[in-house]
Amino acid sequence: MSDMESHRSGQDTIETSGTAKGQTIRRGGGDPGTRGRTTIADGVVEKITGMAARDVAGVHAMGSGMSRTFGAVRDRVPGGTKSGVTRGVKAEVGEKQTALDLEIVVEYGVSIADVARDVRENVVAAVERMTGLEVVEVNIAVTDVKLPDEEDEEPEPRIR
């Protein structure tokens, strides 16, 4: 065979003119599911985290008092930027890992340590299962305790 001829030798290998004898070029090798790169936005991880944290018994709300008040007003404005699901959640997402900061309000009478542990476990399981990212830390700040006789701080709607 001359140097200018090409032929297929084996699966996914070709020998072409200009390559040394026995040198092969691989085309599209490997599992198709590993070709390319997937990126996950911070907001996606924040939504997953917010939903997972709210599922834990003893969590009354997410965010500090001020962020909940402003968030309630922002939720009523058309085109409001941040979803209520992500209130009180901040995620830093890298290529393979993520770190999370949460602000929560707990119900009066629950063990804060137990609620925080349950939130961490639920959040880590949900984020790692859904994104494949390793959660390296979940920092939780308990910003308030909801007393049984307290009203929620969210303002009443002006129009009913």
C-alpha positions as CSV (number, residue, x, y, z in Angstrom):
1,M,0.0,0.0,0.0
2,S,1.4,3.4,-0.9
3,D,1.8,6.4,1.6
4,M,-1.1,8.2,-0.1
5,E,-3.7,5.4,0.5
6,S,-5.9,5.3,3.5
7,H,-7.6,2.3,5.0
8,R,-9.5,1.3,8.1
9,S,-7.7,-1.1,10.4
10,G,-9.8,-2.2,13.4
11,Q,-12.6,-0.4,15.1
12,D,-12.4,3.4,15.4
13,T,-8.8,3.6,14.0
14,I,-7.5,4.7,10.7
15,E,-4.1,4.9,9.2
16,T,-3.6,7.9,6.8
17,S,-0.9,9.3,4.7
18,G,1.4,11.4,6.8
19,T,1.3,9.1,9.8
20,A,4.1,6.9,10.8
21,K,3.7,3.2,10.1
22,G,1.6,1.7,13.0
23,Q,0.5,5.1,14.4
24,T,-3.3,5.5,14.5
25,I,-5.7,8.3,14.9
26,R,-8.7,7.7,17.2
27,R,-12.0,9.1,16.1
28,G,-14.8,9.7,18.7
29,G,-13.5,7.0,21.0
30,G,-15.1,6.3,24.3
31,D,-18.6,6.3,25.7
32,P,-20.9,8.8,23.9
33,G,-22.2,9.9,27.3
34,T,-18.7,11.3,28.2
35,R,-18.2,13.4,25.1
36,G,-18.5,17.1,25.9
37,R,-18.9,19.0,29.1
38,T,-21.9,19.7,31.3
39,T,-22.0,22.9,33.4
40,I,-24.5,23.5,36.2
41,A,-25.5,27.1,37.1
42,D,-25.4,28.3,40.7
43,G,-29.1,29.0,40.5
44,V,-29.9,25.4,39.6
45,V,-28.1,24.1,42.7
46,E,-29.7,26.9,44.8
47,K,-33.2,25.7,43.7
48,I,-32.4,22.1,44.5
49,T,-31.0,23.1,47.9
50,G,-34.0,25.3,48.7
51,M,-36.5,22.6,47.9
52,A,-34.5,19.9,49.9
53,A,-34.2,22.2,52.9
54,R,-37.9,23.1,53.0
55,D,-38.8,19.4,53.0
56,V,-37.2,18.9,56.5
57,A,-39.6,19.0,59.4
58,G,-38.9,21.9,61.8
59,V,-37.9,24.3,59.0
60,H,-40.4,27.1,59.0
61,A,-38.9,29.4,56.4
62,M,-35.7,30.2,54.5
63,G,-33.8,33.5,54.8
64,S,-33.4,36.2,57.3
65,G,-36.3,38.3,58.4
66,M,-35.4,41.2,56.1
67,S,-34.7,38.9,53.1
68,R,-38.1,37.2,53.7
69,T,-39.9,40.6,53.8
70,F,-38.2,41.9,50.7
71,G,-38.6,38.6,49.0
72,A,-42.3,38.6,49.6
73,V,-42.6,42.0,48.1
74,R,-40.4,41.0,45.2
75,D,-42.4,37.9,44.5
76,R,-45.5,40.1,44.0
77,V,-43.8,42.3,41.4
78,P,-44.0,40.9,37.9
79,G,-40.5,40.0,36.6
80,G,-39.1,39.7,40.1
81,T,-35.6,38.4,39.8
82,K,-35.0,35.8,42.5
83,S,-37.3,32.9,43.0
84,G,-38.8,32.3,46.5
85,V,-37.4,28.8,46.4
86,T,-33.8,30.2,46.5
87,R,-34.4,32.7,49.2
88,G,-31.8,32.1,52.0
89,V,-29.6,29.9,49.8
90,K,-26.2,30.7,48.3
91,A,-24.3,28.2,46.2
92,E,-20.8,28.3,44.9
93,V,-20.4,25.8,42.1
94,G,-17.2,24.6,40.6
95,E,-16.5,21.9,38.0
96,K,-16.9,19.0,40.4
97,Q,-17.8,20.4,43.8
98,T,-20.2,22.8,45.4
99,A,-20.4,24.6,48.7
100,L,-23.7,25.9,50.2
101,D,-24.7,28.5,52.6
102,L,-28.3,28.5,54.0
103,E,-30.3,30.8,56.3
104,I,-33.2,29.1,58.0
105,V,-36.0,29.8,60.4
106,V,-36.9,26.9,62.7
107,E,-40.1,26.2,64.5
108,Y,-40.2,26.8,68.2
109,G,-39.6,23.6,70.3
110,V,-37.6,21.6,67.8
111,S,-34.0,20.7,68.3
112,I,-32.0,23.1,66.2
113,A,-29.0,20.7,66.1
114,D,-31.3,17.9,64.8
115,V,-33.0,20.1,62.2
116,A,-29.6,21.4,61.0
117,R,-28.3,17.8,60.7
118,D,-31.4,16.7,58.8
119,V,-31.2,19.7,56.5
120,R,-27.6,18.9,55.7
121,E,-28.3,15.2,55.0
122,N,-31.3,16.0,52.8
123,V,-29.5,18.8,50.9
124,V,-26.4,16.7,50.3
125,A,-28.4,13.7,49.1
126,A,-30.6,15.8,46.7
127,V,-27.8,17.9,45.3
128,E,-25.3,15.0,44.8
129,R,-28.1,12.8,43.3
130,M,-29.4,15.4,40.9
131,T,-26.2,17.1,39.8
132,G,-23.4,14.6,40.4
133,L,-21.4,17.4,42.2
134,E,-19.7,16.6,45.4
135,V,-21.1,18.8,48.2
136,V,-18.0,19.8,50.3
137,E,-19.9,21.9,52.9
138,V,-23.3,23.0,54.0
139,N,-23.1,26.0,56.3
140,I,-26.4,26.7,58.1
141,A,-27.2,30.0,59.9
142,V,-30.4,29.8,62.0
143,T,-31.6,33.4,61.8
144,D,-34.9,33.1,63.7
145,V,-37.3,30.9,65.7
146,K,-41.0,30.9,64.7
147,L,-43.0,31.1,67.9
148,P,-46.4,29.5,67.9
149,D,-48.3,32.8,68.5
150,E,-46.2,34.9,66.0
151,E,-47.7,35.9,62.7
152,D,-45.7,35.5,59.6
153,E,-43.7,38.6,58.6
154,E,-44.9,38.6,55.0
155,P,-47.0,41.6,54.3
156,E,-50.7,41.3,53.5
157,P,-51.5,41.7,49.8
158,R,-53.1,45.1,49.0
159,I,-55.6,43.6,46.6
160,R,-57.7,40.5,47.3
